[in-house]
Amino acid sequence: MKIARLETLRADAGWRIFSFLKVTTDDGLIGWSEYSESFGSAGLSSVIESLAPLVIGRDPTRWEEVTAWLQVMTRQSRGGLNQQAIAAIENALLDIAARARGISVAALFGGPIRTQIPVYWSHFASYRVRNAAHMGVPVIRSRADVARHAAEVKDRGFRALKTNILVPGPDGALFQYSPGFGRHAGWPELNWDNRLLAELKAHLRSIRDAVGPEMGIHLDTNFHFRTEGFQRVAEAVAPYDLTWLEIDSHDPAALATIKRMAPCPVASCETLHGRREFRPFLEQYAMDVGIVDVIWNGLGESMKIASFCDVYEVNCAPHNFYGNLCTAISATFSACIPNFRVMEIDIDSVAWRDEFTSAPRIEDGALVLSEGPGWGVEVNEAAIRARPVT
């Protein structure tokens, strides 16, 4: 069996793009992966297409060899889009390798360890502030709206949620505080002030009061501060018993200073590529939870990252805010590593997301791992092609 063809497909997903890679073998077997070229990865499809000639004619079941070959051929410009392209190819080959044997990718890795995977509702309230029209749900404008939505999430059986910093704008309506992504004023300085911290406290208080003391609350602060600001945020969140404070930083020593003074666990590293980039963060004991983007790294490398984290007594959680196929890939990671913490999942999305791949089954706050071959889900190619990006 040899790789015969690679094809990228891009589908409209409202405020973003869902991208898919289809790999076909010479005997007609097909493997799929999903990747993301929104949020800083523009042009990723072109990179995948440029790497395709390097893998045509190779054995897809020897995915480790193919990945190593691609790493060799991109060594002078490692990481970044090249790594994300290699990961998309690797994940599609894993789907083929498992289907060729009639087993799941989890079984290919000796798993699963667990089939019930605890999840948390990600981007709680944030998407409904920014993208409610795309999703066909009521827009969130006030702290009272946040509280009602938090109670709804709890009533649906979720045991944890993750939110962002929501503050009132000039018109009084809430918006997502995101200077680190250039969505409003505040970049590149990324300064903090007392009013912002007061609004953060009010936001967390509205959630905690609505869900009670037992439900997990995660706060994602992304790249929106420098070290000084992250330290002030860590002090501010102390009364709300967070499951973790999530921080993006490319300075392991700086992150370690925050972790040492934070009143709750610190999670980080979702934007890193490979074990090399994780190494200094682990050596500095910079985070309590290592967040691994399985879509950026590929499942094979992600498993190695998790093993590396395990040596340092660090549990891992997948960075998963994509479509349903990405969720199946991240669920496989979550099912197979011993040092698993919890899995991220976006519940809010465009209404047609489930047309591309079936929605995951979630019961009592946990995703039920599919037992089907490959990633355990089937891709509806016709549905993807029916919603082209315009």
Secondary structure, DSSP 8 states (H G I E B T S, - for coil): --EEEEEEEEEE-SSSEEEEEEEEETTS-EEEEEE--SSS-TTHHHHHHHHGGGTTTS-TT-HHHHHHHHHHHTGGG-SHHHHHHHHHHHHHHHHHHHHHHTSBHHHHTT--S-SEEEEEEEEETHHHHH-HHHHTS----SHHHHHHHHHHHHHTT-SEEEE--EEE-TTS-EEE--GGGTSSTTTTT----HHHHHHHHHHHHHHHHHH-SSSEEEEE-TT-S-HHHHHHHHHHTGGG--SEEE---S-HHHHHHHHHH-SS-EEE-TT--HHHHHHHHHHTT--SEEEE-HHHH-HHHHHHHHHHHHHTT-EEEE---S-HHHHHHHHHHHHH-SSB--EEE-----TTHHHHB----EETTEEE---SSBTS--B-HHHHHTSB--
